[in-house]
Each structure stands twice: as C-alpha cells, then as structure tokens.
Amino acid sequence: MLNFISAENVSRQELENLFSIADDIKENRQKYSKALNGYVIATIFFEPSTRTRLSFESAILRLGAGLISTENALENASAKKGESLEDTIKIIQGYADMIIIRHHENDSSQRAVKVAKVPIINAGAGGGEHPTQALLDVYTIREQKGKVDGTQIAIMGDLKYGRTAHSLIKLLSLYDNIKIYGFSVKGLELPLQYKEFLKEKHIEYIERSSLDEIPSDIDFIYQTRVQMERLEDKGLKIEPIILNKENFARFSNHTYILHPLPRVDEISTELDDDYRSLYFHQAHNGVPTRMALIYSLMRDYYNLNPKI
Ligand code: CP
C-alpha cells in the first residue's frame, strides 16, 4: 500500500497487517519512537477537526518524525488566495515526505494522489469517505468482539453524508457473515451506490425505521451525527435519532455503542459511564491505528528497513 485514500482499495490481509502493528504499538510503544527519525510529515486540514488531526499529529510525533501543519487551511493557506489543491500538493511535497489531507470535496484525495510524489492519506473528504476513521472503528470492533467476522451492527443517523459510515461499510465488507442494519434520519438514507456496493459484496443490509426494530442482541450500535454543514436541502426538517438510557435499556449486556464523534446530542451523556459505551476509547484507538498506517506506508514507499 502506497496511499490510503479509500476504504475500497484495501485488502483484508493489508487490514489485518495494520491491526497487528497497532496491537504491537499498544504493547511496545517505545520500540517505534525513532522509526521515522529524519522524515517530515505534513497535515493539511481544510475542514475543522479535533480527533483526526490531533491523533494523526500525535502518531507522527510518537514515530519520531517531524511535523508541519496547516490548521484551517481554507483560511490560513494559499487556497484563500485561489491556489488549486493540485498546486498546494505540488508545493507541500517539496517540504514533506507524506501528506495527510482533510478537504471538503469528495474527490480531493484522488486529485492529490494524481499529482503527488509522496504518500497521501485521506483524513476525511467531503461527504464521501473517511477511511482512517473506519480503520480505528473496525480495530475497536475486533478488539471488543475478538474478531470481525460475524459482526452484526446497526449504523444510525446520517447515512447520506456520513463519510465515516461509508468507509465503515466498505471495510466491513472484507469480512464474512456481516449483517448491517441501517436506521437513518428521514431524508438522509444510505445512497444507492453504497447499497449496490453491499449487494455486490453479498452483505446483508436491512433498512429499519425505528430503534425498536433493531435486534436487542445486536453486537454494535454505530451512531452518527447529522452533518448539518453538508445538507443540500436546507429546508429538510430533521427528526433526530437520540440514543438514551431509556431506549438503550432493552439492548443486551453485550451490545456496545460506537460513535466516530463529535457528538452533538444523538447520544445522551447519561450513557457515557455505561461499560458498553466505547466511543471515547474508540477515539483513543486513533493513535495506534494511525501510527500503524503511517509507519506501514512510509516503510513501503521509501523502502525503509527500520530497526523495529
Ligand atoms: N471523527 C472525526 O473525524 O472527528 P474530527 O472531525 O474531530 O476529526
């Protein structure tokens, strides 16, 4: 793997290799602390972020690489003066050995890869994909369940613009006997292309219109935020789906809650102390999984033989 721009271009073996490295990083973090000494990595974020940017930057520093960064690139980088994404990439690749990019356009990472001479990581592209979020989501599922095969999961909320849901669906499709329940906010259903993708991969996708229709012994509930900033129909009346202590009470003691975060109000804070609420732990898994990804891409791209 030389870039990581879509969850669709990853094989199960590549994913498992990344997870094994992430496991090792969790156990032996110091072993990796000089792995990328002498390299510089750039993060350019054209959209806001807390988790993705800071966990990537933590991962870069914990691997011993140097970091250059533009937070709020839409305002503070030369995009503000009309520079194209392609020109920005052509410039930054002269300063950094890898570029990690978050951008508001769905095809931004594909465009970046076309002109880049360094590895590119998609850190979230418009309402399209967010493959590194899916990486840590599936890692958390594997960690909790002990395996990913046989996972039954309800994906809820904004399935139309929810890029984390799109990438999650793609990574889950690499595993056997996956069953996905979709319960979307009205008007924000999963786009046809993802339904067709699941059909092609022989993954069962069952649409539901209420929480009561989700099996009470399901393994995971993956709740998402409505991406208000991406709504094309500004007049759409949003009827939010809120998970709270009361409606979660009928789920089993082995049904776990995931959320890519940030949360607005779609998971009541009263659930935060429940042992089945994994979302904060899930976010923390962003560091070892992103360390594993950066380390692997850099190793393969530059033919490194770090002493690990
Ligand atoms: N999950 C996620 O992408 O969060 P941030 O927007 O804070 O990076």
Residues whose N, C-alpha, C, O or C-beta is under 5 A from the ligand:
A	BS01	CP	P48 S49 T50 R51 T52 R53 P260 L261 P262
